[in-house]
């Protein structure tokens, strides 16, 4: 059983996930792949990718982006409200789950 908050990860079929098995081992989680050419299968993922591209446009060399900038964008995305979570952000949802588990 996983001790991570990450229970599952859904990947698309992009070449950037060729080494997904390393992540699976590190997080001890289940993974799924979407069907090719079916963006409707992964609406939340597509939305996050679209938002991420505002900060890192296509063809941005992420090796040239500082760790500080990546962390900054990570925080911005994690505090961004999501309709799926009743306009709460992922941090609020996670905190609420922690409180519920402790109760």
Beta strands, then each sheet from edge to edge (+ up, - down):
strand 1: 8-11
strand 2: 30-33
sheet 1: 1+ 2+
end
